[in-house]
Amino acid sequence: MKSNEKTLRSYLIWAFALAWALQALAVHFALDGQPQLFRAALALSMYAPFAAVLLARIPLRGMGWKPALRGKTRYFFAAWLGGAVLALLGGALYYLLFPGQFDPGAGAALATLGEEGLAQLDAQGISPQLFILIQIGASLTYAPFINMFFALGEEVGWRGALYPMLRERCGVAKGRLLGGLIWGIWHWPVMILAGYNYGTQYWGAPVTGPLLFCLVTFCLGVLFDWLYEKTHCIWIPALAHGAFNAVAGLPSLFLSVEAAPSALSGSASIDTAPSTLLGPTMIGLIAGLPMFLLAFLLWRRTDEKKD
């Protein structure tokens, strides 16, 4: 894909302007205690990169809209289930280091339902344990494919447009590094102002969370771009992105009540999991180590090949 500085600048201006306007709206809803509208505004913001592609007049052709995966089905399964494997490894590592926070009975997750929620489950004949299994099953099966259609809004912009432009200007390794930084900064308003992803009660808030998330987006960008490079199909990184969103929070289901007091007391920020800078989700330093290591190895391999 041919690009120039004007196209890149136009794309970035639109991608940030549209997303940050919608994130500002989401912050308003968060502070006003309207979680459904908060989530709706964030979901809509995921299409800002797609809209930016159109407004910057970047061609959609050539992004791989028609799947052609003969001989490449392993990448489809990697996109679908790879995130779950990394989440499992990261969660296991976190709980090995902090065994006191692990509760096989999913105490914190069930406590957030409250008496009313548990009563509703009981009325439907669903035990708390079955409810947790349903959550896990959904995250591993159909949720990645539903999330894929929301993630497509970002992937068309990041993998389909931005990364190829950066690759043309900087090379693959540096392009992925810069792309990950841009992608992380793109999330900053809702993280800083509404505590999205990390909440507000963590060490160094509200600075360390957004900075750490840039490491997360760099690593995810490497993995998703590698899948896109191998398949030349935009649906594959969209599926991987959707799967990550579906499974990233699974380890937090098994936090003990004592390990998640802010989430249970109502002091946690809107729509956030009771995670910290360390874990147990993959956006934490410890729980994210398997993902960080895999992405770094792929990134260094790309750099060494001077692709």
Secondary structure in CASP SS format (residue, H / E / C, confidence):
PFRMAT SS
TARGET T0000
AUTHOR 0000-0000-0000
METHOD secondary structure of the structure
MODEL  1
M C 1.00
K C 1.00
S C 1.00
N C 1.00
E H 1.00
K H 1.00
T H 1.00
L H 1.00
R H 1.00
S H 1.00
Y H 1.00
L H 1.00
I H 1.00
W H 1.00
A H 1.00
F H 1.00
A H 1.00
L H 1.00
A H 1.00
W H 1.00
A H 1.00
L H 1.00
Q H 1.00
A H 1.00
L H 1.00
A H 1.00
V H 1.00
H H 1.00
F H 1.00
A H 1.00
L H 1.00
D C 1.00
G C 1.00
Q C 1.00
P H 1.00
Q H 1.00
L H 1.00
F H 1.00
R H 1.00
A H 1.00
A H 1.00
L H 1.00
A H 1.00
L H 1.00
S H 1.00
M C 1.00
Y C 1.00
A H 1.00
P H 1.00
F H 1.00
A H 1.00
A H 1.00
V H 1.00
L H 1.00
L H 1.00
A C 1.00
R C 1.00
I C 1.00
P C 1.00
L C 1.00
R C 1.00
G C 1.00
M C 1.00
G C 1.00
W C 1.00
K C 1.00
P C 1.00
A C 1.00
L C 1.00
R C 1.00
G C 1.00
K C 1.00
T H 1.00
R H 1.00
Y H 1.00
F H 1.00
F H 1.00
A H 1.00
A H 1.00
W H 1.00
L H 1.00
G H 1.00
G H 1.00
A H 1.00
V H 1.00
L H 1.00
A H 1.00
L H 1.00
L H 1.00
G H 1.00
G H 1.00
A H 1.00
L H 1.00
Y H 1.00
Y H 1.00
L H 1.00
L H 1.00
F C 1.00
P H 1.00
G H 1.00
Q H 1.00
F E 1.00
D C 1.00
P C 1.00
G C 1.00
A C 1.00
G H 1.00
A H 1.00
A H 1.00
L H 1.00
A H 1.00
T C 1.00
L C 1.00
G H 1.00
E H 1.00
E H 1.00
G H 1.00
L H 1.00
A H 1.00
Q H 1.00
L H 1.00
D H 1.00
A H 1.00
Q C 1.00
G C 1.00
I C 1.00
S C 1.00
P H 1.00
Q H 1.00
L H 1.00
F H 1.00
I H 1.00
L H 1.00
I H 1.00
Q H 1.00
I H 1.00
G H 1.00
A H 1.00
S H 1.00
L H 1.00
T C 1.00
Y C 1.00
A H 1.00
P H 1.00
F H 1.00
I H 1.00
N H 1.00
M H 1.00
F H 1.00
F H 1.00
A H 1.00
L H 1.00
G H 1.00
E H 1.00
E H 1.00
V H 1.00
G H 1.00
W H 1.00
R H 1.00
G H 1.00
A H 1.00
L H 1.00
Y H 1.00
P H 1.00
M H 1.00
L H 1.00
R H 1.00
E H 1.00
R H 1.00
C H 1.00
G C 1.00
V H 1.00
A H 1.00
K H 1.00
G H 1.00
R H 1.00
L H 1.00
L H 1.00
G H 1.00
G H 1.00
L H 1.00
I H 1.00
W H 1.00
G H 1.00
I H 1.00
W H 1.00
H C 1.00
W H 1.00
P H 1.00
V H 1.00
M H 1.00
I H 1.00
L H 1.00
A H 1.00
G C 1.00
Y C 1.00
N C 1.00
Y C 1.00
G C 1.00
T C 1.00
Q C 1.00
Y C 1.00
W C 1.00
G C 1.00
A C 1.00
P C 1.00
V C 1.00
T H 1.00
G H 1.00
P H 1.00
L H 1.00
L H 1.00
F H 1.00
C H 1.00
L H 1.00
V H 1.00
T H 1.00
F H 1.00
C H 1.00
L H 1.00
G H 1.00
V H 1.00
L H 1.00
F H 1.00
D H 1.00
W H 1.00
L H 1.00
Y H 1.00
E H 1.00
K H 1.00
T H 1.00
H C 1.00
C C 1.00
I C 1.00
W H 1.00
I H 1.00
P H 1.00
A H 1.00
L H 1.00
A H 1.00
H H 1.00
G H 1.00
A H 1.00
F H 1.00
N H 1.00
A H 1.00
V H 1.00
A C 1.00
G C 1.00
L H 1.00
P H 1.00
S H 1.00
L H 1.00
F H 1.00
L E 1.00
S C 1.00
V H 1.00
E H 1.00
A H 1.00
A C 1.00
P H 1.00
S H 1.00
A H 1.00
L H 1.00
S H 1.00
G C 1.00
S C 1.00
A C 1.00
S C 1.00
I C 1.00
D C 1.00
T C 1.00
A C 1.00
P C 1.00
S C 1.00
T C 1.00
L C 1.00
L C 1.00
G C 1.00
P C 1.00
T C 1.00
M C 1.00
I C 1.00
G C 1.00
L C 1.00
I C 1.00
A C 1.00
G C 1.00
L H 1.00
P H 1.00
M H 1.00
F H 1.00
L H 1.00
L H 1.00
A H 1.00
F H 1.00
L H 1.00
L H 1.00
W H 1.00
R H 1.00
R H 1.00
T H 1.00
D H 1.00
E H 1.00
K H 1.00
K C 1.00
D C 1.00
END
